[in-house]
Amino acid sequence: MASIMNKQFTKEDYIQFDKQHFMHPTSNLKQLQDDGPTFIFTEADGIYLTDIDGKKYIDSLSSLWNVNVGHGRTEIGDVAKEQIEKLAFTSAFSNWSHEPIIRLAKELTRWTPGDLNVTFFTSGGSEANDTAFKTVRHYWKINGRPEKKKIISRKQSYHGVAMGATSATGIPEFHTFTTSIAPDFYYVDSTIEALEEMIEKEGADTIAAFISEPVQGSGGVNLPADGYFKKVRELCDKHDILFIADEVICGFGRTGTNFGMENFGVTPDIITMAKGVTSGYAPLGGMIISERLHKELYEKTDGIFWHGYTYSGHPTAAAIAMKNLEIIEEENLIENVREVGAYMIEGFEWIKEQNECVIDAEGIGMLGAIRIARESDEVEPIGPKVVQEALTRGLICRSVVYGGQDTLAFAPPFITTKEQMDDIVTIIDDSMKAVV
């Protein structure tokens, strides 16, 4: 059977192949069969994506909150090619190792707060969070407290779609989709009182960990209340509960600091990360733990640590991550996140002044939200209409409508300029006026 690699196809061919052979993630399967793929992208550069018809779009969400250094970085491609030709892949099981992953593990210690200096690598954020949940339960088991296995997360949180990650996600739609939610996962409102009540109700001696994003991303770009995480840290310390920060979106500069929790003056016991470590140029994630936890794990684990993925420590992904982090540092992109991010929020505040339907605009770094008035789930949201209108004007953005909210979410690439941000703000404003 001849390969189709070098054959030429029409747009209609691609649409038909997509409908017949590609099952899309987090998508409407029936709609795909009716309408075909929403986009077929063929190339990208900077903050722009170009589709098969040659139309260019501003990517104001960095695709999935992750293409932080922008599209089309040929220097990352050069590094990938060099590493593939040298050592594309080898296992890290059974204490095997290789230079790229050792370099990356060491490099990450320059980015992380406190003594969070030991990394277990995964292919992405869902695996990173599953790894953290298994690890904290293992930790309490080897410390003679196997009853400490419950995981507490916040409502409207998103932690991924693997079994444990889905179970920790505090968005009901991800639960009603499946019957595979694991036991011993609990969800609290985003108040310290709610967490205190849950600890008292379930018993601290049964709780392994609390997990939270510094700023909730997929749940609607929700910032914590002042002092919230400092009180969480105090509660966790008081009750022997491990504190996991899900930095999959916030990590590596998105909020204007290396990691999101640094904005709130706390250091967790564990960080989970992915997305920004490679800016999407390769699948890579990880769990970063404190030196204290690491010491207890290697001293008290009897025999094998029975957890690992084929691509835990992928050489090519590691090389790509190193180059990505170098770009962020050498181009002062986190400084640009702070400067242009503040300018973005000013633009969103201007949109609020221009449109009566907008009730709030907020954000941190280059992570922002525009909130539109909506009384309940029964009221048709405006946001999805704005998103569709913006597409006709060349802007990709995201609408979040969980739990009665109507929010437009934004996370532009770190390289975005003020002039490009003006284009984003103008298109949003024009789109909103067109549909309201």
HELIX and SHEET records of a PDB file:
HELIX    1   1 LYS A   11  HIS A   21  1                                  11    
HELIX    2   2 LEU A   29  ASP A   35  1                                   7    
HELIX    3   3 SER A   62  TRP A   65  1                                   4    
HELIX    4   4 THR A   74  LEU A   87  1                                  14    
HELIX    5   5 PHE A   93  ASN A   95  5                                   3    
HELIX    6   6 GLU A   99  LEU A  108  1                                  10    
HELIX    7   7 GLY A  125  ILE A  142  1                                  18    
HELIX    8   8 MET A  163  ALA A  168  1                                   6    
HELIX    9   9 GLU A  173  THR A  176  1                                   4    
HELIX   10  10 ILE A  192  GLU A  202  1                                  11    
HELIX   11  11 ALA A  204  THR A  206  5                                   3    
HELIX   12  12 TYR A  228  HIS A  239  1                                  12    
HELIX   13  13 GLY A  260  PHE A  264  5                                   5    
HELIX   14  14 LYS A  275  VAL A  277  5                                   3    
HELIX   15  15 GLU A  291  LYS A  300  1                                  10    
HELIX   16  16 PRO A  315  GLU A  330  1                                  16    
HELIX   17  17 LEU A  333  GLN A  354  1                                  22    
HELIX   18  18 GLY A  383  THR A  392  1                                  10    
HELIX   19  19 TYR A  402  GLY A  404  5                                   3    
HELIX   20  20 LYS A  418  VAL A  435  1                                  18    
SHEET    1   A 4 PHE A  41  ASP A  45  0                                        
SHEET    2   A 4 TYR A  48  ASP A  51 -1                                        
SHEET    3   A 4 LYS A  56  ASP A  59 -1                                        
SHEET    4   A 4 LEU A 395  ILE A 396  1                                        
SHEET    1   B 7 LEU A 116  THR A 122  0                                        
SHEET    2   B 7 GLY A 285  SER A 290 -1                                        
SHEET    3   B 7 ILE A 270  MET A 273 -1                                        
SHEET    4   B 7 LEU A 242  ASP A 246  1                                        
SHEET    5   B 7 ILE A 207  SER A 212  1                                        
SHEET    6   B 7 LYS A 150  ARG A 154  1                                        
SHEET    7   B 7 PHE A 185  VAL A 188  1                                        
SHEET    1   C 4 VAL A 358  ILE A 364  0                                        
SHEET    2   C 4 LEU A 367  ILE A 372 -1                                        
SHEET    3   C 4 THR A 407  PHE A 410 -1                                        
SHEET    4   C 4 ARG A 398  VAL A 400 -1                                        
END                                                                             
